[in-house]
Amino acid sequence: MKVKLMVALAVISTQFSFGQEISKETVSNNAETHLTQSLDDLKKIKEEKERLEKAKLKEHELALKEAEKQRKAAEKEQKRLAKELQKAEKVKKDIEKAQKNVHKATDRLADSQKDLDKQAAKYKTLKDKDKLTPEEDIKWKKKLLKLTNKNKERKIELQEAQLNLKNLNPNA
């Protein structure tokens, strides 16, 4: 009976040891497969993460480039507007100067006309009273002629100033 028990025990031990080895190999193969699959999944995840980071970086770079383009365009537009403003201010100054010249020419013409009228009235008074000698008469006529010419020059100056103003500001 002892022998039977020993043989049974030996058979059970052998089966047990074979069972463990088989199960170790199966567990080991399953674990290796699972581990390999996990490593592959981890690799895929890392690759996807890197791809996403590269895409984000590229997207960010494109956004920066676009922002830089827009900034440059805005600066260019600002410079253009500043030039236009300077031109407009210059035109405004020129128009104001032309208006001032028209007023000045108008005043000078009025003064010249007043002088001419005054001297013509004096000449007529002296001539009517017959107080002029022929030499004085010639002097008075020369004086009146000079004043008339001066008056005509003032009219021409006024016309030039008005034309200049009209050329600068067609609405005036």
C-alpha positions in Angstrom: 0.0 0.0 0.0 2.8 2.3 0.6 4.1 1.6 -2.8 0.8 2.4 -4.4 0.6 5.6 -2.5 4.1 6.5 -3.6 3.4 5.7 -7.2 0.1 7.7 -7.0 2.0 10.6 -5.4 4.7 10.5 -8.1 2.1 10.4 -10.9 0.3 13.4 -9.3 3.5 15.3 -8.8 4.5 14.7 -12.4 1.1 15.8 -13.7 1.3 18.8 -11.4 4.7 19.8 -12.6 3.7 19.4 -16.2 0.6 21.3 -15.5 2.5 24.1 -14.0 5.0 24.3 -16.8 2.2 24.4 -19.4 0.3 26.9 -17.4 3.4 29.0 -16.9 4.1 28.9 -20.6 0.5 29.8 -21.4 0.5 32.6 -18.8 3.8 33.7 -20.0 2.7 33.7 -23.7 -0.5 35.5 -22.8 1.4 38.1 -20.7 3.9 38.6 -23.5 1.2 39.0 -26.1 -0.6 41.4 -23.8 2.6 43.2 -23.0 3.5 43.5 -26.7 0.1 44.7 -27.6 0.2 47.2 -24.7 3.6 48.4 -26.0 2.3 48.7 -29.5 -0.7 50.6 -28.2 1.6 52.9 -26.2 3.7 53.4 -29.2 0.7 54.3 -31.3 -0.5 56.7 -28.6 2.9 58.4 -28.4 3.0 58.7 -32.2 -0.5 60.1 -32.3 0.4 62.5 -29.5 3.5 63.6 -31.4 1.5 64.0 -34.6 -1.1 66.1 -32.8 1.7 68.3 -31.2 3.3 68.8 -34.6 -0.1 69.7 -36.0 -0.7 72.1 -33.2 2.8 73.6 -33.6 2.2 74.0 -37.4 -1.2 75.5 -36.8 0.3 77.9 -34.2 3.1 78.9 -36.7 0.5 79.5 -39.4 -1.5 81.6 -37.0 1.6 83.6 -36.1 2.5 84.1 -39.8 -1.1 85.3 -40.5 -1.0 87.6 -37.5 2.3 89.1 -38.7 0.8 89.5 -42.2 -2.2 91.3 -40.8 0.1 93.5 -38.6 2.2 94.5 -41.6 -0.9 95.2 -43.6 -2.3 97.4 -40.8 1.0 99.3 -40.5 1.0 99.9 -44.3 -2.6 101.1 -44.2 -1.8 103.4 -41.2 1.1 104.9 -43.2 -1.1 105.4 -46.2 -3.7 107.1 -44.1 -1.1 109.3 -42.5 0.1 110.4 -45.9 -3.5 111.1 -47.0 -4.0 113.1 -43.8 -0.9 115.2 -44.5 -2.0 115.8 -48.1 -5.4 116.8 -46.9 -3.9 119.2 -44.3 -1.7 120.7 -46.9 -4.6 121.2 -49.3 -6.6 122.8 -46.4 -3.7 125.2 -45.6 -3.3 126.1 -49.3 -7.1 126.8 -49.5 -7.0 128.9 -46.4 -4.0 130.8 -47.8 -5.8 131.3 -51.2 -8.9 132.6 -49.4 -6.7 135.0 -47.4 -5.1 136.2 -50.6 -8.6 136.8 -52.2 -9.6 138.9 -49.2 -6.4 140.8 -49.3 -6.7 141.4 -53.0 -10.3 142.5 -52.5 -9.3 145.0 -49.8 -6.4 146.3 -51.9 -8.8 146.8 -54.9 -11.3 148.6 -52.7 -8.5 150.9 -51.4 -7.2 151.5 -54.9 -10.7 152.3 -56.2 -11.3 154.6 -53.3 -8.1 156.5 -54.0 -9.0 156.7 -57.7 -12.5 158.0 -57.0 -11.1 160.6 -54.4 -8.5 161.9 -56.8 -10.9 161.9 -59.7 -13.3 163.9 -57.6 -10.6 166.4 -56.7 -9.5 166.7 -60.3 -13.1 167.3 -61.4 -13.6 169.9 -58.7 -10.4 171.8 -59.7 -11.3 171.5 -63.4 -14.9 172.8 -62.8 -13.5 175.7 -60.8 -11.1 176.3 -63.7 -8.1 176.5 -61.3 -5.8 174.2 -63.4 -3.1 175.4 -65.6 -2.3 173.2 -68.6 0.8 171.7 -66.9 -1.2 170.9 -63.7 -3.9 169.4 -65.9 -1.4 167.1 -67.5 0.0 166.2 -64.1 -3.5 165.4 -62.8 -4.2 163.3 -65.9 -0.9 161.4 -65.4 -1.8 160.8 -61.8 -5.3 159.6 -62.6 -3.9 157.4 -65.3 -1.4 155.8 -62.9 -4.2 155.3 -60.3 -6.4 153.8 -63.1 -3.6 151.4 -64.1 -3.0 150.5 -60.4 -6.7 149.8 -60.0 -6.6 147.6 -63.1 -3.6 145.7 -61.7 -5.5 145.2 -58.5 -8.4 143.8 -60.4 -6.1 141.4 -62.2 -4.5 140.3 -58.9 -8.0 139.7 -57.5 -8.9 137.6 -60.5 -5.7 135.6 -60.2 -6.3 135.0 -56.5 -9.9 133.9 -57.2 -8.8 131.6 -60.0 -6.1 130.1 -57.7 -8.8 129.5 -55.0 -11.1 127.9 -57.5 -8.4 125.6 -58.8 -7.6 124.5 -55.2 -11.2 124.1 -54.1 -13.7 123.5 -57.0 -16.6 123.7 -54.5 -15.9 127.3 -53.6 
